[in-house]
Amino acid sequence: MIKRWISIFIVLFLMVTNLPQYAFADSLDEWTIRNPLPTGQNLNDVTYGNGTYVAVGDYGMVVTSSDGTDWTSRKIGTSENLSSVTFGKGLFVAVGGSGTVVSSSDGISWTDRSGATPKGLNSVSFGNGKFVAVGANETILTSSTGTNWTSQTKGTKSLNSVTYAVSTYVAVGTAGTIYTSPDGTTWTSQSNGTSDPLNGVTYGNNMFAAVGSGGRVFTSANGVSWTKYNSNASSLYKIAYGSNTFVSVNTNNGYIGISSDGKIWPSQETGTSNGLKGIQFVNNTFVAVGAAGTILTSSNGKDWTIVTSPRTNVLNGVTYGDSTYVAVGDIGVVMTSSNGTNWTSQTSGTSITLSSVTFGNNTFVAVGDSGGIMTSSNGTSWKRQTSGSTSTLKSVTYGNGTYVAVGYNGTTLTSVDGVNWTSGTSNITTYLYGVIYGNGKFVAVGESGVIITSNDGATWVSQSSGTLKPLYGITYGNGTYVAMGSSGTIITSIDGSVWTSQTSGTSDSLRGAVYGNGMYVAVVNLGGILTSVNGSTWTSRTSGTSSNLSGVTYGNGSFVAVGATGTILQSGQAPAINSVSISPATASIAQGGSKLFTANVDAVGGAATTVTWKTSDPKLPVDSDGNVT
């Protein structure tokens, strides 16, 4: 009997220790954007219908709102950039890259309607009972339902915008291209006397108004004869009319042009410096959208409210300590969170770029430009320290009772309290980008594949990495150092001296990594995330963002990654073990949460004979009995 229990216990122990790998493999495909909210992706257009605002943007982003103030991001199953959206016949229709067309009755659940063309689509409008979309190579799509589309291609230029009014469709594009149509099928080319690109067109105040490069504005009462005006803007991108006012936005900054007659265009501030890419007058409100998920509203085109409240500054580093996540970034940005979900901006007392942050000895330490070092006991109140260096510091770590910071020109600094710092001797002048402590040793990486190691952070020894690629980040865990850098470079070492090249599966730059709960997680440019249980074999994960990612940490049961446009992502958490039941002949473990795993063990004569796994996760392969294969 004792042997039987021991055998069962051993098998159960092995299953329990392997459960986190199953759970985290699943949770690492479930990343949630925590900042900016509702998204950090560029938003390109917005519309209103059926009591719902819908904005669309890059990387298949869709955000919705019932009041224009509180917005929710939606996943619609495409990674193509969405450039335009409209509403008609009870249906939202959005178009984008590679001929993408998607439709939805509620703005939440979307259906792919692509296939009519492979050409990129730039704009869609509804009028006279018909949807009309335009795009590259003067491609024009039409549909009376929003689901089935007919395509025609008229030339080589790009059509950038289309609208409908006074029984006329008007489409505008590059090289001053203007087309008009009474039915969306038969189109006539019109002349406006210019070759300037036209980016947007609308109708209001008894006229069509088109805007474009160089701040050019063209107006027409019928879409045939056009008059040219010049605004004060360097470039105008999209235009809308409402509340007796034309409003045009540009992608360079948050300034807009306003006009009551289409002739005179004074410039107006909106309160954001982010470029604006789309504007519509919907539900008696101007709604403008743009870079980094910016959403603005106005009732009159002059007074604007920013209805999204994200930090959109670049975030460069993140750590976890004392039950708190801390992220740092450009112009001294510091953000904190107790759970990785809700984030608060803190006043750091500095405007320098902060590149990295660590926690140790009950103190957060952040480093950055001009030898800048900031310390905090709680992540909220920060104090500037004197490092004695003017070099940019790129990374900081804590280990063996010592903080170590590294940076440009081979700079290394050490401190036991985060306040008093001493320069180390690296004997190199190469830029250093990352440093970590593990296995009784500090290891720093940098430009041209440089790797240096130190037992105390003061005296350093150069090592051969086997690569000349810049190395941007390094982590340690499970007895292995993992360094990564440009062109998808990953190298590993068990002692910091002998390094082995690994295949990452990407050619993009890897910026940083962390080890937690039996898993290495590395972040990549353009929103890439890689994971590995051994540092050698890597799996690509879907993050839900295309923003460059620069740092990642693990704490409180989840991974948190940060990057450009203030992006903060949080992984799904591994479900906890809910129950363990044992009988003389069988034993089972059930692990619940968002996924369910059940392991059954049969024992005969004191030996485990059969172990079977069952799961409710539809992603995992199972046999006809529901057992994991």
N, C-alpha and C positions, 0 to 999 in steps of 0.2 A: 504493500500500500504506500509506504514512504517513497519507494522508488518511483511509483506511478505519479505521485504528487510532484516529486522533483522534476520528472520528465515533463509533465504538463507545465509546471512553473517556468522551466527553461524555454519551452516553445512560446508561452505567453510573453515572456520577457523579450524574446527576439521580435515577436510581432509588435509589441508596444514600441520598441525602439525604432522600428521601421515605419510605424504609422505616420510620424511627422513628415517623412519624405513624400508619402502618398498625398497627405493633406496639403503640404506646401506646394507640391508640384501643381496641384489644382488651384490653390489660392493665388499663386504667382501669375496666373492667367486672368486674374480678377483685380485689376487696378482701378482705383477711383480717384478722379481729380478732386483735390481738396482746395486748390487755389491755382489760378484765379477762378472765381465762381461767377457765372456758371461754367465758364470755359476759358482757357488761355489761347485757344485757336483763333486765328483771324476770322472775323465774321464779315460776310460780303453782301448780304441783302436781308431784307425783312419784309413781312407782309402780315395781314390780319384777316381772319375769317372765322366764322362759327364760334365767336367768343374767345378766340385764341390768337395771340401773337406768335409767329414762327420766324426765327432767324436762322440762316444757314451759313456755313463757312468751310474753312479748309479741313481736310482730312475727314470728310463726311460728317462734320459737326452740325447738329441741329439742337437749338435751344428753344424752349417754349415758355409762354407766360400767359396767365389769364388776366393780368392787370397791367402789364408793361413794366412792372417794378420788380417782382420776384420771378426769377427765371430758373428753369431746370434743364440740364443737358440730357440729350437722348442719344442712344446708340441705334443706328439705322442699318448697319451691316455693309457699309461701303467706306473705303478709305480715299475715294476720289474727292477732290476739292469741289464743293458746291458753290456756284457763283451767283445763283439767282433763285427766287421763289415767288410764286404768285398763288392766288386763291380764286377759284371759280367753280360753279356747279357743285358746291359742297365738297370740293377737293383741293387740297394743297398739292402743288406740283413744283418740284425743285429740279434744277438742271446743273450740270457741271462737266468736269473733265472726262475725256474719252467717250463722249456721247451719253454720259450718265443722265438718266431721267428716273426720278422716284416720285411716288405719290402717296398721299395719306388723307384720310377723312378727319383725323383728329390732331395731327401733328406729332403723335407719339409713335404709332405703329406705321411703318412705311413699307411699300412694295416696289421692287425694282421694275421699271418699265423701259429699260434701256434696250438697244438693239437696232434702232432705226438708222443710227450713224455712229462711226467711230470718232468723229470729229468732236473737239471740245466745244461745249455750249456755254455761252456767256450770259444769256438773258432769256427770261421767259415772261410772257404777259398774257392776260386773258381779256378778251373783248369780243363783242358780237357773237357770243356763244361758242367761241373757239379759243384754244390755247395755241400760242405761237412762240416758238423758241428759235434763237439765232446764235450763230457761233462762227468758228473758224472756216476759212474758205467759202465765206458767204453762204454757209449752210443754214437752211431754214426748215424747221420741223413744224408740222401743224397737227392738231388733234381736236376732235369735237368732244372727246370723252376724258382726255388726260391720261388714258391708259394705252391706246393704240395710236401710233404716230406715223405720219408720212413725211418723207424727206425729199428735199431738193437742194442742189448746190448750184450757185450762180456764178462763182468766180474764185479768186484767190485771196481776196482781202478778208479781214476779220470783221464780223458784225458784233458790236459790243453791247448794244442796248436796243430794246424794242418796246413800243407802247401803242395803245389804241385810244382814239378819241375821234369825235365828229365823223364817224363812219370810215375812218382811215387808220390803217396800221402804218407806223413809221419806224424804220430800223436805221440805225446809224453805226458807223464803224471807222476803220483806219482809212487814211488818205482822203478824209472828207466824204467818205461814202454815205449816201442817203438813199434809201429805197422806200417807196410808198406802195400800199396795196389796199384795195377795197375789201378783199376777202381772205387775205393771208396766203393765197395761192398764186395769183397773178401780181407780179411786182414790177415797178417802174423805177429806173434810176433817175435821181434828181441831181441837179448841180447847185452847189452853194458857193462856188468860186474859190475854194480853198483845198489844200491837200493836207491840212492839219487833221490829226486823229480826233475823232469824236467818241467820247466815252459814255455819255448818258443822254437820254431824251425823255421828256415828259410833256404833259399838256396842262395849261391853266391860263386863266385870264384871257380866254379866247385866242390862245396861240400855242403852238408847239415851241419848245425851247430845248436846244441841244447844246451841250457843253463839252469842252475837250482840252487838248494840250495848249499850253501857253495862256490859259485862262480865257480862251475864245468862247464866245456865246453866239449862237445863231437862233433867230426866231422866225416863225412862219405862221401865217394864219391858216394855210391850207396844206402844208407839207411839201409844196412845190416851189414856191418862191421864198428865198431865205435872205435875211439881213444879218450882217455881222456886227458884233459889239465886242469890246475888250473889257474884261473885269480886272480887278486889282490882284487877282490870284495868279500864281505861277502856273498852276494847272488845276483844272476842275475835273472831277471824276464821275460822280453821279448827281442826279438832280431830282427834286420833287416839288410839288406845288400844293399849298394848302394855307388856310387862314389868310388869303389874299397875298401870299408871299411865295416867291421862288426861293428855294434853299439848295445850294450845291456844296458838296463836300470834296475834299482832296485827300490823297493818300500820304502826303508829306507830313502833315501835322493835324491837330484838331481844329484848325481854323476853318470857317465856312464862309461862303459868299451868300448874301441875301439880296433880293431885289423884288420890288413891287411891280416892275414893268418889263423886266428882262433886259433893260438897257444899262442901268446904273447898279453896280454891285459892291457895296461897302463890305469890308471884311469884319467878321465877328468871331470872338473867342467862345469856346464851348466849355472850357475848364479842364480839357485833357490835351496832352501833347501827342497822344497816339494818333496815327493816321486813320482817317475814316474812309470806308470803302463802299458804303451803301446808305441810302436814305429813302424813306417812304413817308407819305402822309397817310396814316391809317387810323381809323377809329378816332378822328378829330385830333390826332397827335402826330407830330413829327417824331419818328424814331430813326436815329442814326446808329450805325454799327461799324466796327472797324478792327484795327489791330489789337491783338492780345485779348480778344473777347470783349472789347469796349462796347457798351450800349448806353446811348444818351437819349433823353426825351425832351420835347419842348412843345408848348401849346401854340407858340407864335413864331418860332424860328429864331428868336433873339435870346431868350432866357432858357438855358439848358440845365438839365439835371443828370448827373452821372448815376445811373441806377444799378450799376455793378460796383462792388466795393472791394476789388482785389488789389493787392500789391502786384504790379506787373514788372518791377525791376528784376533783373537777372539774379537768381539765387545760385550761389557757387558751392556751398557746403552745408551739411546737416549732420547733427549728432544726437545722441540720446543719453541722458544722465539725470539722476535724481528725479525720476518719473516725469521728465520733461524732454520733449523734442525741441531743438533749437536749430533754426536755419538762418544762414547769413548770406549777404549778397552785395550788389553794387550800391553805391552812395550810402554805405553804412546801414543798409537794411538788416534788421533782425526780426524774425518771426518766431513765435513759440506756440507750443500746443501740449496739452496734457495727454491727449489721446490720439494724435495724428490726424484727427478729423476736423476739429475746429481750431483755427489759427488766429493769433492776435499779433498785430504789429507792435513792436517795442521801440522806444527811443534809445538809440545806442550812444548818442552824444558825439558821433563822428560822421563825416561825409565821405570817408575813404572807402574804396572797394574792399570788402572783406571776402577773402578767398576760401577760408577753411575754419572749422571750429571743432574743438574736442572737449571732453569732460574727464576730469580726474582730480583727486584730492579735494572733492567737494567744490570744485570751481570749473566753470566754463571758460575756455580761452579761445578767442578768435584772432586770426592774423590776416594782414592784408597789405595794401600799398604802403610804400615809404617806411617800411619797417614797423607799420602800425600793429599794435597788440592791444586787445580789449579783454577785460576780465569781468566775470559776473558770478555771484554765488547762487543766483536763482534764474538766470536767463532774462530777467526783466530789467534790473538796474546794472548799468555797465560803467566801467572806469577805464580810461586810457592809461596805458603803461608805457614806460620808456624802454625800448629794446636796445638802444645804442647802435642800431643799424638803419640805414636809409634805403636798403634794397627791398624790393617787393617780396613779400613772404607769401608762398603759395600753399603751404600745408603745415599742419600742426598735429601732433599726437601726444599721448601720455602713456608712460610705462615705467615700471621699476622706480616709482617715486620721482620721475623727471618728465617735464614737458620738453619736447623737441620740436622746433620750427625750422623749416627749410625754405629757400627761395632762390631768387636770381643771383647770378654770379657765384654760385656755389655756397651761398650763405647758409650757415647752420647756427642755431641759437639753442641754449639750454636754460632751464629754470626749474627750481624745486617748488616754487610757490606761485608762479605765473606773474610775479611782480618784478623780481630782479633777474635779469637775463645776462648770459655770458656767451660770447662768440666761440664757436667750435672751430676745429681745423679740418677742412674737407680736402684741401690740396687740389681743388678743381675750381674752374671758373664757369663751368657750364650751369645753365638754369636747372634748378631742382624743382619738381612739380608735386611730388608726393612723398610721404614718410609714414611708416607704421612701426609698431613695436610688437614683437612676438618671439617666442622661443629664446628669451633672454637677450634679444638683439634688436637694435634699431636698423631699419633698412630704408634708404631713400632712393628715389628714381628720378630721372630727368631727361634732358635733351640728348639726342644721339645715342639712346640706349644706355645712358650712364646709370650705374648702380653703385652705391657706396653703403658700407655697413659699419656699425659701431656698437660696442658694448655699453658705452656710457653716454652717447650723444655728443661727446666732445671731440674725440679722436676718431677719424674715419679711415676706412680702407676701401680702395676701388676694387670692384669685381667685374668679371666679364659676363655680359648679359647674352651675348650671341646675336644681338641685333643692333642696328644703327637707327632704328625707328625711335622717335620721341616716346618716352614712357610717361603717362600722365597720372597714373594712380597705382596704388598697391594696397593689398589687404593681407591678413594672416588668419588662418583658422585650420583646424583639423590637421595640425602638423605641417602645413604647407603655406608658403608665401605665394601669392598670385599677383603679378604685375601686368599692367595693360597699357596700351597706347594707340598711336595712329595706325590707320590701315588695318584695324582689327587685330593688332598684335596682342597676344597673351603668352606670357612665359611663367613657369612655375619653378619653385625650388623648395627643398626641405631644410636647407641650411643657410640660404642667402648668398651662397658662394657659387654653386653649380646650378645653372639654369637650363630649363628645357622648354623649347617652343611648343605651343599647343595650337590647335585649329579652333578658331572662334566661330567661323561660319559667316563672318561679316567683314566688309572692307571699310566700314565706317570707324571713326575714332572712338575708342573706349576711354571714358573720362574718370571712372572711379568704380570701386567695388567695396563690398562688405561681406563678412561671413556671419551668419546667424542661424541658429536652429538647424544645423546640419546642411546648410545651403550657402553657396557663394552666389551673390547677385551683383552683376556689373551693369552700369548704365552707359548708354551709347548716344552719339549724336542722332538727331532726328527722332527722338523718342524711343530708341531701341533699348531693350532690356534682355540680358542673357543670364541664365542660371546654370549652376553646375553643382553636383554633389561631391566632386573630386578635384575640380580645377582643370581637368583634362578634357572632358566631354561636356559641351555647352549646348543649351537649348534656347532658342529665341522665343520671347514672350511678347504678347500683344499688350501694349501699355495704354492705348487710347489717346495718345498725343503724338504730334510730330515735332514738338519743341525739343531743342537740344537739352539733354540731361547731363548734369555735371557732378552730382553727388548723391550718395545713398547711405542710409544707416538702418540698423535694426534695433527695435526696442518694443517692449510692451506687446509682444506677440505679432508684430507686423513690420514689414519693410516700408521705409519712406524714402522716396527719391525726389530730388529738386533739380531745377534748371531754368532755362530761358523763360522770359515773360512771366516770371514769378511762379512757374509751374511747381506744384507740389502734388505728388502721387502717393497713394497709400495702397499697399497690397491687401488682399483679403486675408483674414486671420485663419489659422489652422483650427478646426473644431476640436474641442476637448473630448477626452475619453469619458463617455457617460456611464458605462457599466462594465463590470467584469463578473461573470458567473462561472462556477466550477462545479462539476459533479464527478464521481469516480471515473466515469468513462469518457466524458466530454467536457469541453471548456469553450467559452466564447467571449469575445470582446466586441462591444459595439461602440463605434465612434460616431457621434452625431454632429449637429451643426448644419451648415448648408449642404454637406454631403454626408452620406452614411456608408460606413464600412463595417462589416461584421465578419469576424474570423471564427471558424469552428474547428476544434481540434478533437480528433478521435484517438483514444489511447487503449491499447490492448496489451496486457501483460506488463504494464509499467512503462511501455514505450509509445511515443506519439506516432501513430500510423498515417494519419491524414490531416492535412491542414487545408481548408477551403475558405476562400474570401468571397463575400457577396457585397454588392454595392448598388446604390440607387443612382449613382452618377452615370448619366447617359453617354458621357464622353469615353468611359473606360470599356474595353472589350470584355464581353461576357459570353458564356456558353448558353445552351438552351435552358439550363437550370438556374441561370443568374449568377453563376460563379465567375469570379474574375479570372480571365485567361492570360 
